[in-house]
């Protein structure tokens, strides 16, 4: 198989789509983010990459907190909208029913099946983006989206982003059990 040398602006496939919640100037604001990753086990931490020019970083920096909200596939239109318009010019506080956990400044979205409130622990200043690292201090999931006490990806029905083609995708089928399927492989 021949490999082609392509543009370096290739992204990991796929990227989860989340709505980041933050309070800015006393109002909930929500922004669509595709650059998100779990980065630490204990304590549990998550990182989000956001361009410095966006409105949302101001709220994260002011409050030292943000939320991660996992939208369902049925929320794709409103989620996309939250990434197309800025909180500077559009009031996105009325798009969802917001609720708060323990942290001030990290509004969460009731319509999203899974929510995490995060305390800001570090900010990495990159050339075009901030990488915000937050400790997950609270997680909330609707009971109807759980199986055996755990969030169920099929019930949550999240969607994913691919870049640079700018497309949303649904979740596929179960492939194998992690930390298990490789145990049968013999090294020779």
Secondary structure, DSSP 8 states (H G I E B T S, - for coil): -------S----S-EE-EEEEEEETTEEEEEEE--EEEEETTTTEEEEEEETTSSHHHHHHHHSEEEEEE--GGGHHHHHHHHHS-TTTS--TTSS-EE--SSTT--EETTSSEEEEEEEEEEEE-SSEEEEEEEEEEEEE-GGGEETTEE-HHHHT-EEEETTTTEEEE-------TTTGGGG----
